[in-house]
């Protein structure tokens, strides 16, 4: 195995690990919010659930990135996530009243914390 192939696998393993954590965190957060206080901020909590779904798709696609369709799906999922972070982040800064509660994408990702 060449050093370049090993490095690529290492980067992919790191990305998969990060996305597993993001998936679990967003899934847990959104499930709790939807189960306990969905009526307070349905858009924000729905977006957190959407983020969890996007992270799950990205994780599975990154795991199967050795296959061309896995790479394509991973690219689309990561692009969608980036648009979510930038779009929701912009709206939460420009008009905070739209989001009475944080999503994981609020304030350009500060909602992760």
Beta strands, then each sheet from edge to edge (+ up, - down):
end
